[in-house]
Amino acid sequence: MMEAPLAPHQPWDSPHSFPTPDLDDHDDFFAATQSQPVLQTAPSTHLQPDSSHLPHSSSVATHSIRAPSPPPNGPLLDHSHLRPGKQAALLSHERTLELYRANAKKTQDPDLQFEFAVFMIDASKSLPIPPNTPGNLLVVERALEKREDLVREATSLLKRLADRGHPASQYFLADCYANGIGTVKGKQDFDKAYPLFVLAAKHGHPDAAYRAGTCCENGWGCRRESPKAVQFFRKAAAALHPGAMYRLGIAELNGELGLSKSPKEGVKWLKRSAEHATAEFPHALHELALLHERGIENVVFVDYEYSTELLAQAAELGYAPSAYRLGECYEYGKMGCPQDPALSIHYYNIAAQQSHRDACFALTAWYLVGSPGVLPQSDTEAFLWAQKAAEAGLAKAMYACGYFLEVGIGTQINTQEAMTHYKRAADKGDKRAIQRLKNSQNGPVHQPGGPGSVLHREQGDSELGKNKDKDCVIM
């Protein structure tokens, strides 16, 4: 029997989303690198819902994903070798800091001093903060002060190194400011970050050039200037920065950033970006897959096999939209893929682990019917995954939760809570929820699949899945 999807561990923060500079997302910045989602040896019994964000769409006919140009949402430097172990005690942190501090004071090596500053920032994240209870206020204050002291010492050292022209320090300090680290009240400060990105870019730092470009594109800490953004993106692209090459590709494809629309040039940039794709910048792989699925006359030919290969590469890098698309392909037999429950569930799981709401809801459907030899049927899991998708803002999942609660599928009957979910779904325009609220005076639905309850699943392209699609009802 195939292993069931694991409960998610971390909220998915899509690297191509566009959070505004006011968002306080710096808690994600120094988070340890997440392991790739795997399938566990037994069905999960406890899920912890998280939030998710939908990808933005561009104007191109292929519904392509826009270039990622947010404030940093993930580790842009690999600090894992500097990070204290998760099981390390506070004493070992302090001892390590003392040794590191002593070595940093003895040396004039800016790289070693820079690593010490990075270590202090990371260590500040690891300092435990006790629960804020009435009898514990002083302890909490001291712990917070210790954390602030570490950040203050680190940013002070980074400033000195940045003033001496150390590119990595200039970039890292800018990154801290952009994420609200070492700033007033922990707010993002692009007025301080942008000049440092520019300085580091002038010293040949590719990430800094890319980030300076995103600042110019969005007006973060500077005027919104598309031509200047393109200059920075081209500088980063010359150093083979996959994010910059992707952004230029999308701009050429759609005629953005003041560039004339040139699909041929756009595809060239996308191919270059795809060749250097990383877990942080897998977007070109996904975009090229979409283009080869639909084609562009005289530029890109339709090739389903190549498209699925590109999606698989992006999914292997943990890109949720690609994993979800493959889950669909293997569930319904699309794009020439065979209907394969094991692969479908596997790819849905990769996306769901990152709180991709449609993937979470797809797992709800799989759990409702199960798959012999692959996934055990479980109403409880179906309800929990629906909850997760609903909390991520998916209207049909909200409706499904209402239905599950009204009928008692995977949970105890709770009519009042069911109506709350119906109301949420109706507020988002779900027609079935609106109808259910209108008919609420007629009493609850008495059986799954009753009138006004659910819709049947989409039929697959292959004959293999007809029985499953026919037997399963999904919200």
VENMODA-V48281 format. One record per backbone hydrogen bond with DSSP energy under -1.0 kcal/mol. NH is the residue of the N-H (numbers start at 1). CO is the residue of the C=O. E is the energy in kcal/mol with one decimal. If there is no record, write none. Layout:
nh = [NH | NH]
co = [CO | CO]
e = [E | E]
This chain:
nh = [17 | 23 | 25 | 28 | 31 | 40 | 58 | 63 | 79 | 82 | 88 | 93 | 94 | 95 | 96 | 97 | 98 | 99 | 100 | 101 | 102 | 103 | 104 | 105 | 106 | 107 | 113 | 114 | 115 | 116 | 117 | 118 | 119 | 120 | 121 | 122 | 123 | 124 | 125 | 133 | 136 | 140 | 141 | 142 | 143 | 144 | 145 | 146 | 147 | 148 | 149 | 150 | 151 | 152 | 153 | 154 | 155 | 156 | 157 | 158 | 159 | 160 | 161 | 162 | 163 | 164 | 165 | 166 | 170 | 171 | 172 | 173 | 174 | 175 | 176 | 177 | 178 | 179 | 180 | 181 | 186 | 187 | 189 | 193 | 194 | 197 | 198 | 199 | 200 | 201 | 202 | 203 | 204 | 205 | 209 | 210 | 211 | 212 | 213 | 214 | 215 | 216 | 217 | 218 | 219 | 220 | 225 | 229 | 230 | 231 | 232 | 233 | 234 | 235 | 236 | 237 | 238 | 240 | 241 | 245 | 246 | 247 | 248 | 249 | 250 | 251 | 252 | 253 | 254 | 255 | 256 | 259 | 262 | 266 | 267 | 268 | 269 | 270 | 271 | 272 | 273 | 274 | 275 | 276 | 277 | 286 | 287 | 288 | 289 | 290 | 291 | 292 | 293 | 294 | 295 | 296 | 299 | 300 | 303 | 307 | 308 | 309 | 310 | 311 | 312 | 313 | 314 | 315 | 316 | 317 | 318 | 319 | 323 | 324 | 325 | 326 | 327 | 328 | 329 | 330 | 331 | 332 | 333 | 334 | 337 | 340 | 344 | 345 | 346 | 347 | 348 | 349 | 350 | 351 | 352 | 353 | 354 | 355 | 356 | 360 | 361 | 362 | 363 | 364 | 365 | 366 | 367 | 368 | 369 | 370 | 371 | 374 | 375 | 378 | 382 | 383 | 384 | 385 | 386 | 387 | 388 | 389 | 390 | 391 | 392 | 393 | 394 | 398 | 399 | 400 | 401 | 402 | 403 | 404 | 405 | 406 | 407 | 408 | 409 | 414 | 418 | 419 | 420 | 421 | 422 | 423 | 424 | 425 | 426 | 427 | 429 | 430 | 434 | 435 | 436 | 437 | 438 | 439 | 442 | 443 | 450 | 453 | 455 | 457 | 461 | 466 | 469 | 470 | 471 | 472 | 474]
co = [14 | 20 | 23 | 25 | 28 | 4 | 64 | 60 | 77 | 79 | 85 | 89 | 90 | 91 | 92 | 93 | 94 | 95 | 96 | 97 | 98 | 99 | 100 | 101 | 102 | 103 | 109 | 110 | 111 | 112 | 113 | 114 | 115 | 116 | 117 | 118 | 119 | 120 | 121 | 131 | 133 | 136 | 137 | 138 | 139 | 140 | 141 | 142 | 143 | 144 | 145 | 146 | 147 | 148 | 149 | 150 | 151 | 152 | 153 | 154 | 155 | 156 | 157 | 158 | 159 | 160 | 162 | 161 | 166 | 167 | 168 | 169 | 170 | 171 | 172 | 173 | 174 | 175 | 177 | 176 | 183 | 184 | 177 | 189 | 190 | 193 | 194 | 195 | 196 | 197 | 198 | 199 | 201 | 200 | 205 | 206 | 207 | 208 | 209 | 210 | 211 | 212 | 213 | 214 | 215 | 215 | 216 | 225 | 226 | 227 | 228 | 229 | 230 | 231 | 232 | 233 | 234 | 237 | 236 | 241 | 242 | 243 | 244 | 245 | 246 | 247 | 248 | 249 | 250 | 251 | 251 | 256 | 252 | 262 | 263 | 264 | 265 | 266 | 267 | 268 | 269 | 270 | 271 | 273 | 274 | 282 | 283 | 284 | 285 | 286 | 287 | 288 | 289 | 290 | 291 | 300 | 296 | 296 | 292 | 303 | 304 | 305 | 306 | 307 | 308 | 309 | 310 | 311 | 312 | 313 | 315 | 314 | 319 | 320 | 321 | 322 | 323 | 324 | 325 | 326 | 327 | 328 | 329 | 329 | 334 | 330 | 340 | 341 | 342 | 343 | 344 | 345 | 346 | 347 | 348 | 349 | 351 | 352 | 351 | 356 | 357 | 358 | 359 | 360 | 361 | 362 | 363 | 364 | 365 | 366 | 375 | 371 | 371 | 367 | 378 | 379 | 380 | 381 | 382 | 383 | 384 | 385 | 386 | 387 | 388 | 390 | 389 | 394 | 395 | 396 | 397 | 398 | 399 | 400 | 401 | 402 | 403 | 404 | 404 | 405 | 414 | 415 | 416 | 417 | 418 | 419 | 420 | 421 | 422 | 423 | 426 | 425 | 430 | 431 | 432 | 433 | 434 | 435 | 439 | 440 | 447 | 450 | 474 | 472 | 332 | 463 | 465 | 466 | 467 | 468 | 455]
e = [-1.7 | -2.2 | -1.2 | -1.8 | -1.4 | -1.7 | -2.4 | -2.1 | -1.0 | -2.1 | -1.4 | -1.7 | -2.4 | -2.7 | -2.6 | -2.6 | -2.3 | -2.3 | -2.7 | -3.0 | -2.3 | -2.2 | -2.5 | -2.0 | -1.4 | -1.5 | -2.0 | -2.5 | -2.2 | -1.9 | -2.1 | -2.5 | -2.5 | -2.3 | -2.0 | -2.5 | -3.1 | -2.2 | -1.1 | -1.6 | -2.3 | -2.1 | -2.5 | -2.2 | -2.1 | -2.5 | -2.4 | -2.3 | -2.0 | -2.6 | -2.6 | -1.9 | -2.1 | -2.7 | -2.7 | -2.5 | -2.8 | -2.0 | -2.0 | -2.5 | -2.3 | -1.8 | -2.3 | -2.9 | -2.6 | -1.1 | -1.7 | -2.0 | -2.3 | -2.7 | -2.6 | -2.7 | -1.9 | -2.6 | -2.2 | -2.5 | -2.6 | -1.0 | -1.4 | -3.1 | -1.5 | -1.8 | -2.7 | -1.7 | -2.5 | -2.3 | -2.4 | -2.2 | -2.6 | -2.4 | -2.2 | -1.1 | -1.9 | -2.0 | -2.1 | -2.4 | -2.6 | -2.7 | -1.9 | -1.9 | -2.0 | -2.3 | -2.3 | -2.1 | -1.8 | -2.0 | -1.8 | -2.1 | -2.6 | -1.8 | -2.2 | -2.7 | -2.7 | -2.0 | -2.5 | -2.8 | -2.0 | -2.2 | -1.8 | -2.3 | -2.1 | -2.3 | -2.3 | -2.1 | -2.6 | -2.2 | -2.6 | -2.3 | -2.3 | -1.6 | -2.3 | -2.2 | -3.5 | -2.7 | -2.7 | -1.6 | -2.1 | -2.2 | -2.6 | -2.0 | -2.6 | -2.7 | -1.8 | -1.0 | -1.3 | -1.2 | -2.6 | -2.7 | -1.8 | -2.1 | -2.2 | -2.5 | -1.1 | -1.5 | -3.9 | -2.2 | -2.6 | -2.5 | -2.5 | -2.3 | -2.6 | -1.7 | -2.3 | -2.3 | -2.3 | -2.1 | -2.3 | -2.8 | -2.3 | -1.1 | -1.8 | -2.3 | -2.0 | -2.9 | -2.0 | -2.2 | -2.2 | -2.1 | -2.3 | -2.6 | -1.2 | -2.7 | -1.4 | -1.3 | -2.5 | -2.7 | -2.6 | -2.8 | -2.2 | -2.5 | -2.5 | -2.4 | -1.7 | -1.9 | -3.1 | -2.4 | -1.2 | -2.3 | -1.8 | -2.3 | -2.1 | -1.8 | -1.9 | -1.4 | -1.8 | -2.0 | -2.6 | -1.8 | -1.2 | -3.3 | -3.3 | -2.8 | -2.6 | -2.2 | -2.0 | -2.4 | -2.3 | -2.7 | -1.9 | -2.4 | -2.0 | -2.2 | -2.6 | -2.8 | -1.0 | -1.9 | -2.0 | -1.8 | -2.3 | -2.0 | -2.6 | -2.1 | -2.4 | -3.1 | -2.5 | -2.2 | -2.7 | -2.8 | -2.0 | -2.1 | -2.3 | -2.4 | -1.5 | -2.0 | -2.5 | -2.4 | -2.1 | -2.5 | -2.9 | -2.4 | -2.0 | -2.4 | -2.1 | -2.4 | -2.5 | -2.4 | -1.8 | -1.9 | -2.4 | -1.6 | -1.8 | -2.0 | -1.9 | -1.2 | -4.0 | -1.4 | -2.6 | -2.4 | -2.2 | -1.6 | -2.7]
